[in-house]
C-alpha cells in the first residue's frame, strides 16, 4: 500500500520469545495505529500514537508494547509471545485523529504465528 | 468491544446485481466510515459520512446513515467480480470515546460471475 509498509509480512515464532513488528510510513502523518484482526472479532485496536514518543493503549493492549522514536516508524513488540497472539497485525496511519475525511491508510499486514 | 456490527455476515450475489450491507452501532458518533478488504490485503477507505449527513454517494457506492436508529447501509450498484471482498464499517465515537476508529466484524461479499 502506497506510503506505508509493514515488516515482516509473515513470521513464525515460538512461545515465550520476543517479537517486534515494524510499521514504516513516508506520508509524514501524525497518527499511527496497530490493530489485530482475528476471525469473529474483526479489527481491534492494540496501541496508537499521536506523535513522536506519544503513545497510548487501545482495547487489547495487554502483552504488547510500542515505541515511536521517529515520525515514520512505529514498532509493536510482543515481549513474550503467546499462542493467543497468533493473528494478522495491521498498521494504519492518518493525518488527523480517527481518520478525518480520508480515513485511515492501512499497511498490507503481518501474519504472525506463535507455535 | 465492537461498536459496529455488519449484517449480513456473508452475501453472495450475481454480477450486475446490487449489494446492500448494513451496520449497526451503539453509541453516538462523529462519523461513520466504510472500508473494503480484499483477501490477504489491508483495508481500503471507501467513504465517510458525517453524523449530520443522511446520504452520500461515490461512484457506484451509496451510503445512508440513520442516527436515530444508529444504523448505516452501504449499497454497491451494478456489482462486478472485482467487488468481491470483505466490507467493514468503522465508527468515530463522539464524547471522547475510543481514540481510534472502532471496526465491526465485516460482511464478506462474493460476486458470482
Interface residues (C-beta under 8 A of the other chain):
Chain A: X1 X33 X35 X40 X41 X42 X43 X44 X45 X48 X50 X56 X58 X59 X90 X92 X97 X98 X99 X101 X102 X103 X104 X105 X106 X107 X108 X109
Chain B: X1 X2 X30 X33 X35 X40 X41 X42 X43 X44 X45 X48 X88 X90 X92 X98 X99 X100 X101 X102 X103 X104 X105 X106
